Amino acid sequence: MKIQLRTALRGNFEEIEVNQGTTIEEIYKQYEKTLPYTILAAKVNNKFEDLTYELFEDCNLELLDMRTQAANLIYQYSLSLIYLKAVYDCLGNVKVEIQNSLNKGLYTEIKTEKPVTARQVHAIEKRMTEIVKEDIPFVKEVVSREEAMDILAQDGLKEKQRILSESLDLNQVKFYSLNGVRDFFYGLMVPSTGYIKYFELMKYRRGVLLRFPHPSDPNVIPEYEDEKKMYQAFGEQTKWDKLLDVNYVADLNDKIENGQYKELIQLSEALHEKKIAEIADMIKKQHKRIILIAGPSSSGKTTFARRLCIQLKVNGLNPLYMGTDDYFVERENSPLDEHGEKDYENLRALDIHLFNDNMNDLLAGKEVDLPTFDFMTGHKVFGERITSIKPVQPIVIEGIHALNEKLTEYIPKEEKFKIYISPLTQLNIDAHNRIPTTDERMLRRMVRDNLYRGHNAQSTINSWPKVRAGEDVNIFPYNSEADVLFNSYHVYEIAVLKKYAEPLLRQITPEEPEYAEAIRMLKFLRFFKTIDDDHVIVNNSIIREFIGGSIFVE
């Protein structure tokens, strides 16, 4: 049997011969010493499979390490089950919630009568280390939907039982067991605990941080940074979700089923408006005049900035709104990336000195000739925007580098107010299956790219790793610089995005490299009921920026 094999070190496929029934893991072990990182899964003919998968016919095989989103999630699922097993061994049958990403890891809470102590957390980490050293197999069990319902009822996993009861198109369910601790995850696992080599546990506020490598460096635990504002934002979203009476996806599905989703949408939008008004009040109270807004792709920056301008006007201010794109250097002076291509996301692609001079002149009350960048010619055009502002008038500036102090290093700090915006998903499928914020953002971008840019889902999926790599360099390192963090997520939004995204994902064929990721996203979406009628969503909603009908986006 012939296999076309591609590994991390070889960009092209090479042909090897193996016997029928050979597992992917057996092939991986032959190449293990030559590969830079641990292989966690594979693509077989553009479909994700775990390493225990047996090969019986000729195929294309790609070995995947943590640098891919799917393998990264597999690492997290496997680590989570090790964590749950260690908690059980140390504290007994207590409830554990894996809530959200935080501080380069996962924020979790162990529901005991008293908050867990640092000593208990150390004991759990020690037990996890023992479990990894023992290299215990993850036992996979595929059962019918009816059998799965019985297992979940028997194990007391009510939220998982609820979501499964609503997923009528789910005929088979995979359970994974680790020495008696059994759980359902909607993704794959590694073959055994020995694959999960890097992690650390630490007590954090009311909960426990489960930290692991970032995909950019799979063999290293990233340096710890306390993301206090991120923690507060997730905490605020948790309070909002309780107010909306939606804690898990099953709660959202119930509201869609019984028609209560319209009020849910209105309440969620009202909470956004209230938060934006509070930020505007802070800006006025602190007499800030340079308002800087940044966030990763598909955060809703444009809509947020426009709505903030309206709330500033409510406060008697009349902001000037602008982006940083008009300050690109002349195209022939653009910096180059490692491939020799023009890098428009690099900070050096902006004329920082002109930008700072213009902003300081505006603050001083001078008349300024603001540039307009002509993307056809690659040059700035002057003479079209002669502008001045009044002494108390703020300037609202949106751009990917807005939080980077180097962009505004010549502007007095007392004038600046920085806002980080991102959709921070707090709604999870159940207590152990979270919804990654990156998946949420990719859905938004996919729908928007198709509607406004004529791109198909394949194009969005293909470009997503490069988008995220740029965010890791230009955006995420600076979110701690923000004075305030705005969570642009809506608890109802995936149920709305689903009807737009599913047809796009289904257009991707098995022959295309993006097929595996499309199938992963479709499997994730099936847990959500669809909100077919989205007319109730107001025209200034952040979601309108992606599905159309926005008063701010043409």
C-alpha positions in Angstrom: 0.0 0.0 0.0 1.4 3.4 -1.0 1.2 6.5 1.2 1.9 10.0 0.1 3.4 11.4 3.3 4.0 15.0 4.3 5.7 16.0 7.5 6.6 19.3 9.2 10.1 19.3 7.7 9.1 18.3 4.2 6.8 20.7 2.3 6.1 18.2 -0.4 4.6 14.7 -0.3 7.0 11.7 -0.5 5.9 8.2 -1.3 6.3 5.4 1.2 5.0 1.9 1.4 3.3 0.3 4.4 1.2 -2.7 5.1 -2.6 -2.5 5.2 -3.9 -1.9 8.8 -0.8 0.2 9.7 -1.8 2.9 12.2 -0.7 6.5 11.7 1.1 6.3 15.0 3.3 3.5 13.7 4.3 5.7 10.7 4.9 8.6 13.0 7.2 6.6 15.2 9.5 6.0 12.2 10.0 9.7 11.7 9.7 10.9 15.3 13.4 11.6 15.8 13.6 13.8 12.7 10.6 16.0 13.6 10.9 19.2 15.6 7.6 18.8 17.5 5.3 16.0 18.8 2.8 14.8 16.3 -0.7 14.9 17.7 -3.0 14.0 14.8 -3.0 13.7 11.0 -4.9 14.6 7.9 -5.9 11.6 5.8 -7.1 12.6 2.3 -7.9 16.1 3.8 -9.8 14.7 6.8 -8.6 14.9 10.4 -8.0 11.5 12.1 -6.4 10.5 15.4 -3.1 8.6 15.5 -4.8 5.3 16.2 -6.5 5.4 12.8 -5.7 2.4 10.6 -4.8 2.8 6.9 -6.2 0.3 4.4 -5.8 2.0 1.1 -3.6 4.4 -0.8 -3.9 7.9 0.6 -2.3 11.3 1.2 -1.2 11.6 4.8 -0.1 14.8 6.6 1.3 14.6 10.1 0.2 17.5 12.3 1.8 19.1 15.3 0.5 21.8 17.7 1.0 24.6 15.2 -2.3 23.8 13.5 -5.5 24.8 15.2 -7.0 21.3 15.1 -3.9 19.7 16.7 -3.7 22.5 19.2 -7.3 21.7 20.3 -6.5 18.0 20.5 -3.7 18.9 22.9 -6.1 20.9 25.0 -8.8 18.2 25.1 -6.2 15.5 26.1 -4.7 17.8 28.7 -8.2 18.6 30.1 -9.0 14.9 30.6 -5.7 14.4 32.4 -6.6 17.4 34.6 -10.1 16.0 35.3 -8.6 12.6 36.2 -6.0 14.2 38.5 -8.7 16.4 40.2 -10.8 13.2 40.7 -7.8 11.3 42.2 -6.9 14.2 44.6 -10.3 15.7 45.5 -12.9 13.0 44.6 -16.0 13.5 42.5 -16.2 17.3 42.4 -17.5 19.4 39.6 -14.9 21.1 37.4 -15.6 23.8 34.9 -13.2 24.6 32.0 -14.4 28.1 31.3 -12.3 30.2 28.9 -8.8 31.0 27.6 -6.7 33.3 29.9 -3.1 34.0 30.7 -1.8 31.7 27.9 -3.9 28.8 29.2 -7.3 27.8 30.3 -9.1 29.3 33.3 -10.9 26.6 35.3 -12.9 26.4 38.5 -13.2 23.5 40.9 -16.5 23.6 42.6 -15.7 22.7 46.2 -17.2 24.1 49.5 -14.1 26.2 50.0 -11.9 27.6 47.2 -9.0 25.2 46.4 -5.7 26.1 48.0 -2.3 26.4 46.4 -1.3 23.2 48.1 -4.2 21.3 46.6 -3.4 22.7 43.1 0.3 21.6 43.6 -1.0 18.1 44.5 -3.2 18.0 41.3 -0.2 19.1 39.2 2.0 16.4 40.7 -0.7 13.8 40.0 -0.9 15.0 36.4 2.8 14.7 36.0 2.6 11.1 37.3 -0.3 10.3 34.8 1.8 11.6 31.9 4.9 9.6 32.9 2.7 6.4 33.2 1.8 7.0 29.5 -1.8 5.7 30.1 -3.9 5.1 26.9 -6.9 7.2 26.2 -9.6 4.6 25.6 -12.0 5.5 22.9 -15.5 4.2 22.9 -18.0 4.9 20.0 -21.6 4.3 21.0 -25.0 5.1 19.6 -26.7 8.3 20.5 -29.2 6.4 22.7 -26.4 4.6 24.5 -24.6 7.9 25.0 -27.7 9.4 26.7 -27.7 6.5 29.1 -24.0 6.9 29.9 -24.3 10.6 30.5 -27.3 10.1 32.8 -25.4 7.4 34.7 -22.4 9.7 35.1 -24.5 12.6 36.2 -23.4 14.8 33.3 -26.7 16.7 32.8 -25.5 19.5 30.6 -23.9 17.1 28.2 -27.1 15.0 28.2 -29.1 18.1 27.4 -27.0 19.2 24.4 -26.9 15.6 23.1 -30.7 15.3 23.3 -31.0 18.3 21.0 -28.4 17.2 18.5 -30.7 14.9 16.5 -28.3 14.5 13.6 -25.6 13.1 15.9 -25.9 9.3 15.4 -22.7 8.3 17.1 -20.9 9.7 20.1 -17.2 9.3 21.0 -16.3 8.9 24.7 -12.8 8.9 26.0 -11.8 7.2 29.3 -8.7 7.6 31.4 -8.4 4.9 34.1 -12.1 5.1 35.1 -12.8 8.8 34.3 -14.9 9.0 31.3 -16.0 12.1 29.3 -17.3 13.3 26.0 -15.3 15.8 24.0 -16.4 17.0 20.6 -12.8 16.6 19.2 -10.2 14.0 18.9 -7.6 12.8 21.5 -3.9 11.7 21.4 -3.3 7.9 21.9 -1.9 8.2 25.4 -1.0 10.6 28.1 2.7 10.5 27.3 2.1 12.8 24.3 1.1 15.7 26.6 4.6 16.7 27.7 4.3 20.4 28.6 1.9 22.0 31.0 1.7 23.8 34.3 -1.0 24.4 36.9 -1.3 27.4 39.1 -3.7 28.8 41.6 -5.4 31.9 40.1 -7.9 34.0 42.0 -11.0 31.9 42.5 -9.9 29.2 40.2 -7.0 27.3 38.6 -5.0 28.1 35.5 -4.2 25.2 33.2 -1.3 26.5 31.1 0.3 24.8 28.0 2.5 25.8 25.0 1.4 28.4 22.5 1.2 27.0 18.9 4.0 29.3 17.8 6.4 27.4 20.1 5.0 23.9 21.0 7.9 22.9 23.3 7.8 25.8 25.7 5.3 27.1 28.3 4.9 30.8 27.5 6.0 33.4 30.0 3.3 34.2 32.5 1.5 37.5 32.2 -1.5 38.4 34.5 -4.2 39.5 32.1 -6.3 41.3 34.7 -8.5 43.2 32.4 -9.2 40.0 30.4 -10.2 38.2 33.6 -12.5 41.1 34.5 -14.1 41.0 31.0 -14.8 37.3 31.2 -16.2 37.8 34.7 -18.5 40.6 33.4 -19.6 38.3 30.5 -20.4 35.6 33.0 -22.7 38.0 34.9 -24.3 39.0 31.6 -24.9 35.4 30.7 -26.6 34.8 34.1 -28.7 37.9 33.5 -29.7 36.5 30.1 -30.3 33.1 31.6 -27.9 31.4 29.2 -25.1 29.4 30.8 -24.5 26.7 28.1 -25.5 26.2 24.5 -28.5 24.1 25.5 -29.9 27.2 27.3 -29.6 29.2 24.1 -31.2 26.4 22.1 -34.1 26.3 24.5 -34.7 30.1 24.0 -34.6 29.7 20.2 -37.0 26.8 20.4 -39.6 28.6 22.5 -39.3 31.9 20.8 -37.5 33.8 23.6 -34.5 34.6 21.4 -35.9 37.9 20.3 -35.9 39.3 23.9 -32.4 37.7 24.4 -31.1 39.6 21.3 -32.5 42.9 22.6 -31.1 42.4 26.1 -27.7 41.5 24.7 -27.6 44.5 22.4 -28.7 46.7 25.4 -25.8 45.5 27.5 -23.4 46.4 24.7 -24.9 49.9 24.4 -24.7 50.4 28.2 -21.0 49.4 28.2 -20.2 51.7 25.3 -22.0 54.5 27.1 -19.9 53.8 30.2 -16.7 54.0 28.2 -17.8 57.3 26.7 -18.5 58.6 30.2 -15.0 57.6 31.3 -13.4 59.4 28.4 -15.2 62.6 29.1 -14.6 62.4 32.9 -10.8 61.9 32.3 -10.7 64.6 29.6 -9.0 62.2 27.1 -8.7 63.5 23.5 -6.8 60.7 21.6 -8.9 57.6 21.7 -7.1 54.5 20.3 -8.9 51.4 19.4 -7.4 48.0 18.4 -8.3 44.4 18.4 -7.8 41.2 16.4 -9.5 40.4 13.1 -13.3 40.3 13.1 -13.7 42.0 16.5 -16.2 44.6 15.2 -13.8 47.5 15.6 -15.5 49.7 12.9 -19.0 49.4 14.4 -17.7 49.8 18.0 -15.8 53.0 17.0 -18.8 54.5 15.3 -21.1 53.7 18.2 -18.5 55.2 20.7 -18.5 58.4 18.6 -22.3 58.6 19.0 -22.1 58.1 22.7 -19.4 60.8 22.9 -21.7 63.1 21.1 -24.4 62.3 23.7 -21.9 63.6 26.2 -21.6 66.9 24.4 -18.4 66.0 22.5 -18.0 66.0 18.8 -15.3 63.4 18.0 -13.2 63.3 14.8 -13.1 59.6 13.6 -10.2 58.3 11.5 -8.2 55.2 10.8 -4.4 54.7 10.5 -4.5 53.3 6.9 -4.2 56.8 5.4 -0.7 57.0 7.0 0.9 54.2 5.0 4.4 55.0 3.8 4.7 55.3 0.0 4.4 51.9 -1.4 7.9 51.7 -2.7 9.1 52.3 0.9 7.0 49.5 2.4 9.0 47.1 4.6 9.5 43.5 3.4 8.7 40.3 5.3 10.9 37.2 5.5 9.7 36.1 2.0 10.6 39.4 0.4 7.0 40.5 0.1 5.6 43.9 1.2 4.5 43.7 4.8 1.6 46.1 5.2 0.9 44.9 8.8 4.3 45.9 10.0 4.4 49.0 12.2 7.1 50.4 9.9 4.6 50.4 7.0 3.1 53.5 8.7 4.5 57.0 8.6 4.7 57.4 12.3 6.3 60.8 12.4 3.7 62.3 10.1 0.9 60.7 12.1 2.3 62.1 15.4 2.9 65.5 14.0 -0.7 65.7 12.6 -2.2 64.5 15.9 -0.2 66.9 18.0 -1.0 69.8 15.7 -4.7 68.9 15.9 -4.5 68.9 19.7 -2.9 72.3 19.6 -5.8 73.7 17.5 -3.9 74.0 14.3 -5.3 73.5 10.8 -3.9 70.2 9.4 -3.7 68.8 5.9 -4.6 65.2 6.7 -3.5 62.7 4.0 -5.7 60.3 2.1 -3.9 57.1 1.0 -4.7 56.1 -2.7 -4.5 52.3 -2.7 -4.5 52.3 -6.5 -1.3 54.4 -6.8 0.2 53.5 -3.5 0.8 57.1 -2.5 -0.7 59.6 0.0 -2.8 62.4 -1.5 -2.9 65.8 0.2 -5.2 68.8 0.0 -8.5 66.9 0.3 -8.9 67.0 4.1 -7.9 70.3 5.6 -9.1 69.8 9.2 -9.0 71.4 12.6 -10.7 70.6 15.9 -11.9 72.5 18.9 -10.0 72.5 22.3 -12.2 69.7 23.9 -12.9 67.7 20.8 -11.5 64.1 20.9 -10.0 62.1 18.0 -11.2 58.5 17.7 -8.5 56.4 16.0 -8.9 52.8 14.8 -6.0 50.6 13.7 -4.1 47.4 14.3 -1.2 49.2 16.0 -3.3 51.6 18.0 -2.3 50.1 21.4 1.4 49.9 20.5 3.1 52.8 22.3 5.5 53.2 19.4 2.7 54.4 17.1 1.9 57.4 19.4 5.2 57.8 21.2 5.4 61.5 20.6 1.9 62.2 21.8 1.6 63.1 25.5 0.4 60.0 27.6 -2.2 62.1 29.5 -4.0 62.7 26.2 -4.4 59.0 25.3 -7.2 56.5 26.1 -6.6 53.0 24.8 -9.4 50.4 24.1 -8.9 46.8 23.3 -11.8 45.1 21.6 -12.3 41.3 21.0 -15.2 38.8 21.1 -14.5 36.9 24.3 -16.6 33.8 24.1 -18.0 32.7 27.5 -20.9 30.5 26.3 -19.6 26.9 26.3 -21.1 23.7 24.9 -20.9 22.2 28.4 -18.7 22.3 31.5 -15.7 20.7 29.7 -16.2 21.8 26.1 -15.5 25.4 25.5 -15.9 27.4 22.3 -12.5 28.9 21.3 -12.6 32.6 20.6 -10.6 32.0 17.4 -13.3 29.8 16.0 -15.9 32.5 16.7 -13.8 35.1 14.9 -13.2 32.9 11.9 -16.9 32.4 11.5 -17.5 36.1 11.6 -14.7 36.7 9.0 -15.9 33.9 6.8 -19.4 35.3 6.6 -18.2 38.9 6.1 -15.5 37.9 3.5 -18.2 36.2 1.4 -20.7 39.0 1.7 -18.4 42.1 1.2 -15.3 40.7 -0.5 -16.6 37.9 -2.7 -14.3 35.4 -1.0 -15.3 31.8 -0.4 -14.9 29.9 2.9 -11.9 28.0 1.5 -10.1 31.3 1.0 -10.9 32.4 4.6 -9.7 29.2 6.1 -6.5 29.2 4.0 -5.6 32.7 5.1 -6.6 32.3 8.7 -3.2 31.0 10.0 -1.4 34.0 8.5 -4.0 36.4 10.0 -3.5 34.8 13.4 0.3 34.9 13.1 0.1 38.6 12.4 -2.1 39.1 15.5 0.4 37.4 17.7 3.0 40.0 16.6 1.0 43.2 16.2 -2.0 43.0 18.5 -2.1 40.5 21.3 1.2 41.6 23.0 -0.3 45.0 23.5 -3.7 44.3 24.9 -2.4 44.8 28.4 -1.7 48.5 27.4 -5.5 49.1 27.2 -7.3 51.3 29.7 -10.5 49.3 29.0 -11.4 46.1 27.3 -14.7 45.8 25.4 -16.1 42.4 24.8 -17.8 42.5 21.4 -19.3 39.0 21.7 -23.0 38.3 21.7 -24.3 35.2 23.4 -26.7 34.6 20.4 -24.4 35.2 17.5 -23.3 31.7 16.5 -26.9 30.7 16.2 -27.2 33.6 13.7 -23.9 33.1 11.9 -24.7 29.4 11.5 -27.2 29.8 8.6 -24.7 31.9 6.7 -21.6 29.8 7.4 -22.9 26.3 6.9 -23.6 26.6 3.2 -20.2 28.2 2.7 -18.4 25.4 4.6 -20.4 22.7 2.7 -19.1 24.1 -0.7 -15.6 22.9 0.2 -15.0 19.6 -1.4 -12.9 16.6 0.0 -10.2 17.3 -2.6 -9.4 20.7 -1.2 -6.9 21.1 1.7 -9.3 23.2 3.7 -11.9 20.3 3.8 -10.7 19.0 7.2 -11.1 22.4 8.9 -14.5 22.8 7.2 -15.7 19.5 8.6 -14.4 20.4 12.1 -16.4 23.6 12.0 -19.5 21.9 10.7 -19.3 19.4 13.5 -19.0 22.2 16.0 -22.0 24.1 14.6 -24.4 21.2 14.8 -24.7 21.7 18.5 -26.4 25.1 17.8 -30.0 25.6 16.8 -30.4 28.3 14.1 -31.9 31.7 14.5 -33.5 32.0 11.1 -35.1 35.4 11.6 -32.5 37.9 12.3 -34.6 41.0 11.5 -34.8 41.7 15.2 -31.1 42.5 15.2 -30.7 46.3 15.1 -28.8 48.0 12.3 -26.1 49.3 14.5 -25.3 45.9 16.0 -21.7 44.6 15.8 -23.1 41.4 14.2 -24.5 43.5 11.3 -20.9 44.3 10.4 -20.6 40.6 9.4 -24.1 39.5 8.2 -25.0 42.7 6.4 -27.6 45.4 7.1 -25.2 47.6 9.1 -25.8 51.4 9.2 -22.0 51.8 9.5 -20.7 49.4 6.9 -21.6 49.6 3.2 
